[in-house]
Amino acid sequence: MYYIDTLTGKIKAFDFDNSNARISNERVAVEISNSMGFGDGFSIEEEDMLCVDLWNGNSVVRFIS
């Protein structure tokens, strides 16, 4: 499970336990520098890559998840 925090430039990853619907093991998966723009949405591709939309960076960037 992932959460994108636009203001801090961090994409956080979590483990998700389907049996009890709990999240755990919070960690930073990606840090986006301000010079690239601001993360404003993402998807996970077939190759298990994070595809992140960058507002004010006018681009989409792929990161290893």
CHARMM-style PDB file with segment names, atoms N, HN, CA, C and O in Angstrom:
ATOM      1  N   MET     1       0.858  -1.156   0.000  1.00  0.00      PROA
ATOM      2  CA  MET     1       0.000   0.000   0.000  1.00  0.00      PROA
ATOM      3  C   MET     1       0.908   1.222   0.000  1.00  0.00      PROA
ATOM      4  O   MET     1       1.943   1.231   0.665  1.00  0.00      PROA
ATOM      5  N   TYR     2       0.513   2.269  -0.757  1.00  0.00      PROA
ATOM      6  HN  TYR     2      -0.328   2.262  -1.297  1.00  0.00      PROA
ATOM      7  CA  TYR     2       1.309   3.484  -0.866  1.00  0.00      PROA
ATOM      8  C   TYR     2       0.475   4.711  -0.534  1.00  0.00      PROA
ATOM      9  O   TYR     2      -0.744   4.720  -0.705  1.00  0.00      PROA
ATOM     10  N   TYR     3       1.151   5.735  -0.061  1.00  0.00      PROA
ATOM     11  HN  TYR     3       2.141   5.728   0.077  1.00  0.00      PROA
ATOM     12  CA  TYR     3       0.528   7.028   0.232  1.00  0.00      PROA
ATOM     13  C   TYR     3       1.472   8.110  -0.260  1.00  0.00      PROA
ATOM     14  O   TYR     3       2.655   8.102   0.079  1.00  0.00      PROA
ATOM     15  N   ILE     4       0.965   9.037  -1.055  1.00  0.00      PROA
ATOM     16  HN  ILE     4       0.004   9.044  -1.331  1.00  0.00      PROA
ATOM     17  CA  ILE     4       1.802  10.128  -1.549  1.00  0.00      PROA
ATOM     18  C   ILE     4       1.485  11.393  -0.760  1.00  0.00      PROA
ATOM     19  O   ILE     4       0.329  11.808  -0.677  1.00  0.00      PROA
ATOM     20  N   ASP     5       2.530  12.011  -0.176  1.00  0.00      PROA
ATOM     21  HN  ASP     5       3.470  11.674  -0.244  1.00  0.00      PROA
ATOM     22  CA  ASP     5       2.391  13.249   0.582  1.00  0.00      PROA
ATOM     23  C   ASP     5       2.997  14.369  -0.263  1.00  0.00      PROA
ATOM     24  O   ASP     5       4.214  14.550  -0.294  1.00  0.00      PROA
ATOM     25  N   THR     6       2.146  15.102  -0.932  1.00  0.00      PROA
ATOM     26  HN  THR     6       1.157  14.955  -0.906  1.00  0.00      PROA
ATOM     27  CA  THR     6       2.590  16.126  -1.880  1.00  0.00      PROA
ATOM     28  C   THR     6       3.483  17.168  -1.219  1.00  0.00      PROA
ATOM     29  O   THR     6       4.495  17.560  -1.800  1.00  0.00      PROA
ATOM     30  N   LEU     7       3.134  17.622  -0.025  1.00  0.00      PROA
ATOM     31  HN  LEU     7       2.312  17.303   0.446  1.00  0.00      PROA
ATOM     32  CA  LEU     7       3.884  18.701   0.622  1.00  0.00      PROA
ATOM     33  C   LEU     7       5.290  18.302   1.043  1.00  0.00      PROA
ATOM     34  O   LEU     7       6.202  19.125   0.973  1.00  0.00      PROA
ATOM     35  N   THR     8       5.492  17.065   1.476  1.00  0.00      PROA
ATOM     36  HN  THR     8       4.751  16.396   1.532  1.00  0.00      PROA
ATOM     37  CA  THR     8       6.819  16.639   1.910  1.00  0.00      PROA
ATOM     38  C   THR     8       7.626  16.015   0.779  1.00  0.00      PROA
ATOM     39  O   THR     8       8.837  15.839   0.910  1.00  0.00      PROA
ATOM     40  N   GLY     9       6.973  15.679  -0.329  1.00  0.00      PROA
ATOM     41  HN  GLY     9       5.989  15.822  -0.435  1.00  0.00      PROA
ATOM     42  CA  GLY     9       7.660  15.040  -1.445  1.00  0.00      PROA
ATOM     43  C   GLY     9       7.977  13.579  -1.202  1.00  0.00      PROA
ATOM     44  O   GLY     9       8.832  13.009  -1.879  1.00  0.00      PROA
ATOM     45  N   LYS    10       7.300  12.967  -0.243  1.00  0.00      PROA
ATOM     46  HN  LYS    10       6.606  13.430   0.307  1.00  0.00      PROA
ATOM     47  CA  LYS    10       7.579  11.563   0.091  1.00  0.00      PROA
ATOM     48  C   LYS    10       6.420  10.662  -0.315  1.00  0.00      PROA
ATOM     49  O   LYS    10       5.248  10.997  -0.142  1.00  0.00      PROA
ATOM     50  N   ILE    11       6.788   9.516  -0.856  1.00  0.00      PROA
ATOM     51  HN  ILE    11       7.740   9.244  -0.996  1.00  0.00      PROA
ATOM     52  CA  ILE    11       5.813   8.455  -1.090  1.00  0.00      PROA
ATOM     53  C   ILE    11       6.116   7.378  -0.059  1.00  0.00      PROA
ATOM     54  O   ILE    11       7.202   6.798  -0.041  1.00  0.00      PROA
ATOM     55  N   LYS    12       5.150   7.126   0.784  1.00  0.00      PROA
ATOM     56  HN  LYS    12       4.268   7.596   0.769  1.00  0.00      PROA
ATOM     57  CA  LYS    12       5.338   6.142   1.848  1.00  0.00      PROA
ATOM     58  C   LYS    12       4.730   4.811   1.435  1.00  0.00      PROA
ATOM     59  O   LYS    12       3.693   4.756   0.774  1.00  0.00      PROA
ATOM     60  N   ALA    13       5.401   3.745   1.840  1.00  0.00      PROA
ATOM     61  HN  ALA    13       6.243   3.790   2.377  1.00  0.00      PROA
ATOM     62  CA  ALA    13       4.918   2.391   1.588  1.00  0.00      PROA
ATOM     63  C   ALA    13       4.523   1.764   2.914  1.00  0.00      PROA
ATOM     64  O   ALA    13       5.097   2.075   3.958  1.00  0.00      PROA
ATOM     65  N   PHE    14       3.552   0.891   2.862  1.00  0.00      PROA
ATOM     66  HN  PHE    14       3.086   0.638   2.014  1.00  0.00      PROA
ATOM     67  CA  PHE    14       3.063   0.188   4.042  1.00  0.00      PROA
ATOM     68  C   PHE    14       2.806  -1.266   3.673  1.00  0.00      PROA
ATOM     69  O   PHE    14       2.539  -1.581   2.514  1.00  0.00      PROA
ATOM     70  N   ASP    15       2.887  -2.136   4.645  1.00  0.00      PROA
ATOM     71  HN  ASP    15       3.104  -1.880   5.587  1.00  0.00      PROA
ATOM     72  CA  ASP    15       2.426  -3.508   4.466  1.00  0.00      PROA
ATOM     73  C   ASP    15       0.944  -3.531   4.815  1.00  0.00      PROA
ATOM     74  O   ASP    15       0.503  -2.826   5.723  1.00  0.00      PROA
ATOM     75  N   PHE    16       0.187  -4.332   4.100  1.00  0.00      PROA
ATOM     76  HN  PHE    16       0.545  -4.905   3.362  1.00  0.00      PROA
ATOM     77  CA  PHE    16      -1.247  -4.449   4.346  1.00  0.00      PROA
ATOM     78  C   PHE    16      -1.589  -5.900   4.616  1.00  0.00      PROA
ATOM     79  O   PHE    16      -1.276  -6.785   3.820  1.00  0.00      PROA
ATOM     80  N   ASP    17      -2.237  -6.135   5.752  1.00  0.00      PROA
ATOM     81  HN  ASP    17      -2.491  -5.416   6.399  1.00  0.00      PROA
ATOM     82  CA  ASP    17      -2.665  -7.484   6.122  1.00  0.00      PROA
ATOM     83  C   ASP    17      -4.128  -7.643   5.729  1.00  0.00      PROA
ATOM     84  O   ASP    17      -5.013  -7.060   6.355  1.00  0.00      PROA
ATOM     85  N   ASN    18      -4.373  -8.424   4.705  1.00  0.00      PROA
ATOM     86  HN  ASN    18      -3.654  -8.898   4.197  1.00  0.00      PROA
ATOM     87  CA  ASN    18      -5.723  -8.614   4.181  1.00  0.00      PROA
ATOM     88  C   ASN    18      -6.654  -9.295   5.185  1.00  0.00      PROA
ATOM     89  O   ASN    18      -7.864  -9.069   5.150  1.00  0.00      PROA
ATOM     90  N   SER    19      -6.115 -10.115   6.069  1.00  0.00      PROA
ATOM     91  HN  SER    19      -5.132 -10.298   6.098  1.00  0.00      PROA
ATOM     92  CA  SER    19      -6.958 -10.871   7.000  1.00  0.00      PROA
ATOM     93  C   SER    19      -7.606  -9.993   8.065  1.00  0.00      PROA
ATOM     94  O   SER    19      -8.688 -10.314   8.558  1.00  0.00      PROA
ATOM     95  N   ASN    20      -6.944  -8.871   8.429  1.00  0.00      PROA
ATOM     96  HN  ASN    20      -6.065  -8.611   8.029  1.00  0.00      PROA
ATOM     97  CA  ASN    20      -7.527  -8.011   9.462  1.00  0.00      PROA
ATOM     98  C   ASN    20      -7.608  -6.545   9.027  1.00  0.00      PROA
ATOM     99  O   ASN    20      -7.959  -5.676   9.825  1.00  0.00      PROA
ATOM    100  N   ALA    21      -7.287  -6.277   7.771  1.00  0.00      PROA
ATOM    101  HN  ALA    21      -7.002  -6.983   7.122  1.00  0.00      PROA
ATOM    102  CA  ALA    21      -7.374  -4.930   7.188  1.00  0.00      PROA
ATOM    103  C   ALA    21      -6.535  -3.905   7.944  1.00  0.00      PROA
ATOM    104  O   ALA    21      -6.966  -2.769   8.143  1.00  0.00      PROA
ATOM    105  N   ARG    22      -5.327  -4.312   8.368  1.00  0.00      PROA
ATOM    106  HN  ARG    22      -4.978  -5.235   8.206  1.00  0.00      PROA
ATOM    107  CA  ARG    22      -4.433  -3.400   9.088  1.00  0.00      PROA
ATOM    108  C   ARG    22      -3.195  -3.085   8.266  1.00  0.00      PROA
ATOM    109  O   ARG    22      -2.692  -3.917   7.511  1.00  0.00      PROA
ATOM    110  N   ILE    23      -2.717  -1.851   8.437  1.00  0.00      PROA
ATOM    111  HN  ILE    23      -3.126  -1.175   9.051  1.00  0.00      PROA
ATOM    112  CA  ILE    23      -1.467  -1.473   7.794  1.00  0.00      PROA
ATOM    113  C   ILE    23      -0.364  -1.398   8.850  1.00  0.00      PROA
ATOM    114  O   ILE    23      -0.618  -1.117  10.021  1.00  0.00      PROA
ATOM    115  N   SER    24       0.870  -1.657   8.403  1.00  0.00      PROA
ATOM    116  HN  SER    24       1.076  -1.885   7.451  1.00  0.00      PROA
ATOM    117  CA  SER    24       2.016  -1.619   9.318  1.00  0.00      PROA
ATOM    118  C   SER    24       3.279  -1.358   8.503  1.00  0.00      PROA
ATOM    119  O   SER    24       3.228  -1.256   7.277  1.00  0.00      PROA
ATOM    120  N   ASN    25       4.398  -1.254   9.188  1.00  0.00      PROA
ATOM    121  HN  ASN    25       4.439  -1.337  10.184  1.00  0.00      PROA
ATOM    122  CA  ASN    25       5.714  -1.141   8.573  1.00  0.00      PROA
ATOM    123  C   ASN    25       5.839   0.073   7.649  1.00  0.00      PROA
ATOM    124  O   ASN    25       6.250  -0.053   6.496  1.00  0.00      PROA
ATOM    125  N   GLU    26       5.475   1.256   8.175  1.00  0.00      PROA
ATOM    126  HN  GLU    26       5.141   1.358   9.112  1.00  0.00      PROA
ATOM    127  CA  GLU    26       5.592   2.490   7.391  1.00  0.00      PROA
ATOM    128  C   GLU    26       7.053   2.767   7.040  1.00  0.00      PROA
ATOM    129  O   GLU    26       7.934   2.667   7.894  1.00  0.00      PROA
ATOM    130  N   ARG    27       7.300   3.119   5.774  1.00  0.00      PROA
ATOM    131  HN  ARG    27       6.584   3.200   5.081  1.00  0.00      PROA
ATOM    132  CA  ARG    27       8.646   3.456   5.325  1.00  0.00      PROA
ATOM    133  C   ARG    27       8.550   4.388   4.124  1.00  0.00      PROA
ATOM    134  O   ARG    27       7.530   4.417   3.436  1.00  0.00      PROA
ATOM    135  N   VAL    28       9.611   5.148   3.873  1.00  0.00      PROA
ATOM    136  HN  VAL    28      10.440   5.125   4.432  1.00  0.00      PROA
ATOM    137  CA  VAL    28       9.655   6.038   2.716  1.00  0.00      PROA
ATOM    138  C   VAL    28      10.163   5.224   1.530  1.00  0.00      PROA
ATOM    139  O   VAL    28      11.276   4.699   1.557  1.00  0.00      PROA
ATOM    140  N   ALA    29       9.343   5.124   0.498  1.00  0.00      PROA
ATOM    141  HN  ALA    29       8.438   5.550   0.476  1.00  0.00      PROA
ATOM    142  CA  ALA    29       9.708   4.365  -0.698  1.00  0.00      PROA
ATOM    143  C   ALA    29      10.411   5.257  -1.715  1.00  0.00      PROA
ATOM    144  O   ALA    29      11.331   4.815  -2.402  1.00  0.00      PROA
ATOM    145  N   VAL    30       9.974   6.522  -1.811  1.00  0.00      PROA
ATOM    146  HN  VAL    30       9.226   6.881  -1.253  1.00  0.00      PROA
ATOM    147  CA  VAL    30      10.526   7.465  -2.786  1.00  0.00      PROA
ATOM    148  C   VAL    30      10.498   8.857  -2.168  1.00  0.00      PROA
ATOM    149  O   VAL    30       9.537   9.226  -1.493  1.00  0.00      PROA
ATOM    150  N   GLU    31      11.567   9.631  -2.407  1.00  0.00      PROA
ATOM    151  HN  GLU    31      12.347   9.331  -2.955  1.00  0.00      PROA
ATOM    152  CA  GLU    31      11.581  11.049  -2.065  1.00  0.00      PROA
ATOM    153  C   GLU    31      11.738  11.836  -3.350  1.00  0.00      PROA
ATOM    154  O   GLU    31      12.674  11.613  -4.118  1.00  0.00      PROA
ATOM    155  N   ILE    32      10.822  12.754  -3.576  1.00  0.00      PROA
ATOM    156  HN  ILE    32      10.062  12.936  -2.952  1.00  0.00      PROA
ATOM    157  CA  ILE    32      10.825  13.562  -4.793  1.00  0.00      PROA
ATOM    158  C   ILE    32      11.361  14.941  -4.447  1.00  0.00      PROA
ATOM    159  O   ILE    32      10.834  15.608  -3.557  1.00  0.00      PROA
ATOM    160  N   SER    33      12.402  15.373  -5.144  1.00  0.00      PROA
ATOM    161  HN  SER    33      12.831  14.831  -5.867  1.00  0.00      PROA
ATOM    162  CA  SER    33      12.959  16.699  -4.878  1.00  0.00      PROA
ATOM    163  C   SER    33      12.027  17.774  -5.432  1.00  0.00      PROA
ATOM    164  O   SER    33      11.343  17.564  -6.435  1.00  0.00      PROA
ATOM    165  N   ASN    34      12.011  18.928  -4.763  1.00  0.00      PROA
ATOM    166  HN  ASN    34      12.566  19.098  -3.948  1.00  0.00      PROA
ATOM    167  CA  ASN    34      11.149  20.033  -5.202  1.00  0.00      PROA
ATOM    168  C   ASN    34      11.450  20.459  -6.630  1.00  0.00      PROA
ATOM    169  O   ASN    34      10.562  20.944  -7.331  1.00  0.00      PROA
ATOM    170  N   SER    35      12.681  20.285  -7.065  1.00  0.00      PROA
ATOM    171  HN  SER    35      13.403  19.890  -6.495  1.00  0.00      PROA
ATOM    172  CA  SER    35      13.050  20.707  -8.417  1.00  0.00      PROA
ATOM    173  C   SER    35      12.355  19.864  -9.497  1.00  0.00      PROA
ATOM    174  O   SER    35      12.234  20.296 -10.644  1.00  0.00      PROA
ATOM    175  N   MET    36      11.905  18.671  -9.127  1.00  0.00      PROA
ATOM    176  HN  MET    36      12.003  18.320  -8.196  1.00  0.00      PROA
ATOM    177  CA  MET    36      11.209  17.801 -10.085  1.00  0.00      PROA
ATOM    178  C   MET    36       9.730  18.152 -10.203  1.00  0.00      PROA
ATOM    179  O   MET    36       9.100  17.851 -11.217  1.00  0.00      PROA
ATOM    180  N   GLY    37       9.177  18.782  -9.183  1.00  0.00      PROA
ATOM    181  HN  GLY    37       9.688  19.026  -8.359  1.00  0.00      PROA
ATOM    182  CA  GLY    37       7.752  19.063  -9.129  1.00  0.00      PROA
ATOM    183  C   GLY    37       7.174  18.421  -7.879  1.00  0.00      PROA
ATOM    184  O   GLY    37       7.913  18.030  -6.975  1.00  0.00      PROA
ATOM    185  N   PHE    38       5.864  18.316  -7.830  1.00  0.00      PROA
ATOM    186  HN  PHE    38       5.264  18.634  -8.564  1.00  0.00      PROA
ATOM    187  CA  PHE    38       5.184  17.810  -6.640  1.00  0.00      PROA
ATOM    188  C   PHE    38       4.317  16.607  -7.001  1.00  0.00      PROA
ATOM    189  O   PHE    38       3.471  16.686  -7.892  1.00  0.00      PROA
ATOM    190  N   GLY    39       4.534  15.498  -6.305  1.00  0.00      PROA
ATOM    191  HN  GLY    39       5.221  15.434  -5.582  1.00  0.00      PROA
ATOM    192  CA  GLY    39       3.759  14.289  -6.553  1.00  0.00      PROA
ATOM    193  C   GLY    39       2.282  14.558  -6.355  1.00  0.00      PROA
ATOM    194  O   GLY    39       1.866  15.066  -5.313  1.00  0.00      PROA
ATOM    195  N   ASP    40       1.491  14.215  -7.358  1.00  0.00      PROA
ATOM    196  HN  ASP    40       1.829  13.803  -8.205  1.00  0.00      PROA
ATOM    197  CA  ASP    40       0.071  14.547  -7.310  1.00  0.00      PROA
ATOM    198  C   ASP    40      -0.790  13.395  -7.798  1.00  0.00      PROA
ATOM    199  O   ASP    40      -1.863  13.608  -8.361  1.00  0.00      PROA
ATOM    200  N   GLY    41      -0.330  12.207  -7.585  1.00  0.00      PROA
ATOM    201  HN  GLY    41       0.542  12.033  -7.127  1.00  0.00      PROA
ATOM    202  CA  GLY    41      -1.070  11.028  -8.000  1.00  0.00      PROA
ATOM    203  C   GLY    41      -0.110  10.014  -8.587  1.00  0.00      PROA
ATOM    204  O   GLY    41       0.973  10.366  -9.055  1.00  0.00      PROA
ATOM    205  N   PHE    42      -0.512   8.753  -8.559  1.00  0.00      PROA
ATOM    206  HN  PHE    42      -1.391   8.468  -8.178  1.00  0.00      PROA
ATOM    207  CA  PHE    42       0.368   7.715  -9.083  1.00  0.00      PROA
ATOM    208  C   PHE    42      -0.418   6.456  -9.371  1.00  0.00      PROA
ATOM    209  O   PHE    42      -1.570   6.307  -8.966  1.00  0.00      PROA
ATOM    210  N   SER    43       0.232   5.561 -10.077  1.00  0.00      PROA
ATOM    211  HN  SER    43       1.169   5.683 -10.406  1.00  0.00      PROA
ATOM    212  CA  SER    43      -0.315   4.225 -10.311  1.00  0.00      PROA
ATOM    213  C   SER    43       0.843   3.236 -10.219  1.00  0.00      PROA
ATOM    214  O   SER    43       2.010   3.623 -10.268  1.00  0.00      PROA
ATOM    215  N   ILE    44       0.509   1.967 -10.086  1.00  0.00      PROA
ATOM    216  HN  ILE    44      -0.440   1.653 -10.045  1.00  0.00      PROA
ATOM    217  CA  ILE    44       1.521   0.915 -10.066  1.00  0.00      PROA
ATOM    218  C   ILE    44       1.385   0.155 -11.381  1.00  0.00      PROA
ATOM    219  O   ILE    44       0.322  -0.374 -11.705  1.00  0.00      PROA
ATOM    220  N   GLU    45       2.479   0.114 -12.125  1.00  0.00      PROA
ATOM    221  HN  GLU    45       3.342   0.545 -11.861  1.00  0.00      PROA
ATOM    222  CA  GLU    45       2.459  -0.524 -13.434  1.00  0.00      PROA
ATOM    223  C   GLU    45       2.619  -2.032 -13.322  1.00  0.00      PROA
ATOM    224  O   GLU    45       2.909  -2.567 -12.252  1.00  0.00      PROA
ATOM    225  N   GLU    46       2.425  -2.700 -14.442  1.00  0.00      PROA
ATOM    226  HN  GLU    46       2.190  -2.266 -15.312  1.00  0.00      PROA
ATOM    227  CA  GLU    46       2.562  -4.152 -14.516  1.00  0.00      PROA
ATOM    228  C   GLU    46       3.932  -4.637 -14.060  1.00  0.00      PROA
ATOM    229  O   GLU    46       4.053  -5.709 -13.468  1.00  0.00      PROA
ATOM    230  N   GLU    47       4.974  -3.832 -14.341  1.00  0.00      PROA
ATOM    231  HN  GLU    47       4.876  -2.961 -14.822  1.00  0.00      PROA
ATOM    232  CA  GLU    47       6.346  -4.209 -13.967  1.00  0.00      PROA
ATOM    233  C   GLU    47       6.663  -3.868 -12.516  1.00  0.00      PROA
ATOM    234  O   GLU    47       7.827  -3.916 -12.118  1.00  0.00      PROA
ATOM    235  N   ASP    48       5.646  -3.523 -11.710  1.00  0.00      PROA
ATOM    236  HN  ASP    48       4.701  -3.484 -12.033  1.00  0.00      PROA
ATOM    237  CA  ASP    48       5.788  -3.169 -10.302  1.00  0.00      PROA
ATOM    238  C   ASP    48       6.555  -1.862 -10.112  1.00  0.00      PROA
ATOM    239  O   ASP    48       7.280  -1.704  -9.131  1.00  0.00      PROA
ATOM    240  N   MET    49       6.396  -0.931 -11.044  1.00  0.00      PROA
ATOM    241  HN  MET    49       5.806  -1.060 -11.842  1.00  0.00      PROA
ATOM    242  CA  MET    49       7.008   0.389 -10.962  1.00  0.00      PROA
ATOM    243  C   MET    49       5.931   1.394 -10.569  1.00  0.00      PROA
ATOM    244  O   MET    49       4.774   1.270 -10.972  1.00  0.00      PROA
ATOM    245  N   LEU    50       6.329   2.401  -9.769  1.00  0.00      PROA
ATOM    246  HN  LEU    50       7.268   2.501  -9.441  1.00  0.00      PROA
ATOM    247  CA  LEU    50       5.419   3.489  -9.440  1.00  0.00      PROA
ATOM    248  C   LEU    50       5.505   4.531 -10.549  1.00  0.00      PROA
ATOM    249  O   LEU    50       6.594   5.002 -10.877  1.00  0.00      PROA
ATOM    250  N   CYS    51       4.401   4.878 -11.107  1.00  0.00      PROA
ATOM    251  HN  CYS    51       3.517   4.495 -10.841  1.00  0.00      PROA
ATOM    252  CA  CYS    51       4.320   5.887 -12.152  1.00  0.00      PROA
ATOM    253  C   CYS    51       3.684   7.119 -11.498  1.00  0.00      PROA
ATOM    254  O   CYS    51       2.489   7.119 -11.204  1.00  0.00      PROA
ATOM    255  N   VAL    52       4.492   8.177 -11.269  1.00  0.00      PROA
ATOM    256  HN  VAL    52       5.463   8.177 -11.508  1.00  0.00      PROA
ATOM    257  CA  VAL    52       4.073   9.321 -10.454  1.00  0.00      PROA
ATOM    258  C   VAL    52       3.849  10.551 -11.332  1.00  0.00      PROA
ATOM    259  O   VAL    52       4.709  10.924 -12.130  1.00  0.00      PROA
ATOM    260  N   ASP    53       2.679  11.175 -11.173  1.00  0.00      PROA
ATOM    261  HN  ASP    53       1.981  10.872 -10.525  1.00  0.00      PROA
ATOM    262  CA  ASP    53       2.365  12.423 -11.858  1.00  0.00      PROA
ATOM    263  C   ASP    53       2.984  13.561 -11.058  1.00  0.00      PROA
ATOM    264  O   ASP    53       2.786  13.647  -9.846  1.00  0.00      PROA
ATOM    265  N   LEU    54       3.740  14.445 -11.735  1.00  0.00      PROA
ATOM    266  HN  LEU    54       3.901  14.375 -12.719  1.00  0.00      PROA
ATOM    267  CA  LEU    54       4.400  15.552 -11.047  1.00  0.00      PROA
ATOM    268  C   LEU    54       3.767  16.875 -11.458  1.00  0.00      PROA
ATOM    269  O   LEU    54       3.944  17.349 -12.580  1.00  0.00      PROA
ATOM    270  N   TRP    55       3.019  17.462 -10.512  1.00  0.00      PROA
ATOM    271  HN  TRP    55       2.875  17.076  -9.601  1.00  0.00      PROA
ATOM    272  CA  TRP    55       2.408  18.762 -10.724  1.00  0.00      PROA
ATOM    273  C   TRP    55       3.507  19.816 -10.690  1.00  0.00      PROA
ATOM    274  O   TRP    55       4.405  19.755  -9.850  1.00  0.00      PROA
ATOM    275  N   ASN    56       3.440  20.758 -11.580  1.00  0.00      PROA
ATOM    276  HN  ASN    56       2.711  20.808 -12.262  1.00  0.00      PROA
ATOM    277  CA  ASN    56       4.418  21.835 -11.715  1.00  0.00      PROA
ATOM    278  C   ASN    56       5.765  21.328 -12.237  1.00  0.00      PROA
ATOM    279  O   ASN    56       6.697  22.112 -12.413  1.00  0.00      PROA
ATOM    280  N   GLY    57       5.865  20.049 -12.478  1.00  0.00      PROA
ATOM    281  HN  GLY    57       5.107  19.413 -12.335  1.00  0.00      PROA
ATOM    282  CA  GLY    57       7.041  19.480 -13.115  1.00  0.00      PROA
ATOM    283  C   GLY    57       6.681  19.054 -14.528  1.00  0.00      PROA
ATOM    284  O   GLY    57       7.537  18.708 -15.342  1.00  0.00      PROA
ATOM    285  N   ASN    58       5.372  19.095 -14.786  1.00  0.00      PROA
ATOM    286  HN  ASN    58       4.677  19.377 -14.125  1.00  0.00      PROA
ATOM    287  CA  ASN    58       4.846  18.779 -16.120  1.00  0.00      PROA
ATOM    288  C   ASN    58       5.379  17.472 -16.671  1.00  0.00      PROA
ATOM    289  O   ASN    58       5.799  17.392 -17.825  1.00  0.00      PROA
ATOM    290  N   SER    59       5.356  16.438 -15.824  1.00  0.00      PROA
ATOM    291  HN  SER    59       5.015  16.503 -14.887  1.00  0.00      PROA
ATOM    292  CA  SER    59       5.875  15.141 -16.288  1.00  0.00      PROA
ATOM    293  C   SER    59       5.287  13.997 -15.472  1.00  0.00      PROA
ATOM    294  O   SER    59       4.610  14.189 -14.462  1.00  0.00      PROA
ATOM    295  N   VAL    60       5.576  12.816 -15.957  1.00  0.00      PROA
ATOM    296  HN  VAL    60       6.125  12.660 -16.778  1.00  0.00      PROA
ATOM    297  CA  VAL    60       5.269  11.576 -15.259  1.00  0.00      PROA
ATOM    298  C   VAL    60       6.592  10.813 -15.148  1.00  0.00      PROA
ATOM    299  O   VAL    60       7.307  10.662 -16.138  1.00  0.00      PROA
ATOM    300  N   VAL    61       6.915  10.338 -13.951  1.00  0.00      PROA
ATOM    301  HN  VAL    61       6.334  10.461 -13.146  1.00  0.00      PROA
ATOM    302  CA  VAL    61       8.200   9.683 -13.712  1.00  0.00      PROA
ATOM    303  C   VAL    61       7.951   8.271 -13.162  1.00  0.00      PROA
ATOM    304  O   VAL    61       7.040   8.058 -12.363  1.00  0.00      PROA
ATOM    305  N   ARG    62       8.768   7.319 -13.599  1.00  0.00      PROA
ATOM    306  HN  ARG    62       9.508   7.492 -14.249  1.00  0.00      PROA
ATOM    307  CA  ARG    62       8.677   5.950 -13.084  1.00  0.00      PROA
ATOM    308  C   ARG    62       9.750   5.723 -12.029  1.00  0.00      PROA
ATOM    309  O   ARG    62      10.915   6.067 -12.227  1.00  0.00      PROA
ATOM    310  N   PHE    63       9.347   5.141 -10.911  1.00  0.00      PROA
ATOM    311  HN  PHE    63       8.400   4.861 -10.750  1.00  0.00      PROA
ATOM    312  CA  PHE    63      10.260   4.783  -9.831  1.00  0.00      PROA
ATOM    313  C   PHE    63      10.094   3.306  -9.525  1.00  0.00      PROA
ATOM    314  O   PHE    63       9.001   2.756  -9.664  1.00  0.00      PROA
ATOM    315  N   ILE    64      11.180   2.661  -9.107  1.00  0.00      PROA
ATOM    316  HN  ILE    64      12.068   3.107  -8.995  1.00  0.00      PROA
ATOM    317  CA  ILE    64      11.094   1.278  -8.653  1.00  0.00      PROA
ATOM    318  C   ILE    64      10.353   1.258  -7.332  1.00  0.00      PROA
ATOM    319  O   ILE    64      10.673   2.034  -6.432  1.00  0.00      PROA
ATOM    320  N   SER    65       9.372   0.387  -7.203  1.00  0.00      PROA
ATOM    321  HN  SER    65       9.112  -0.243  -7.935  1.00  0.00      PROA
ATOM    322  CA  SER    65       8.603   0.334  -5.950  1.00  0.00      PROA
ATOM    323  C   SER    65       9.188  -0.670  -4.995  1.00  0.00      PROA
ATOM    324  OT1 SER    65       8.671  -0.848  -3.892  1.00  0.00      PROA
TER     325      SER     65
END
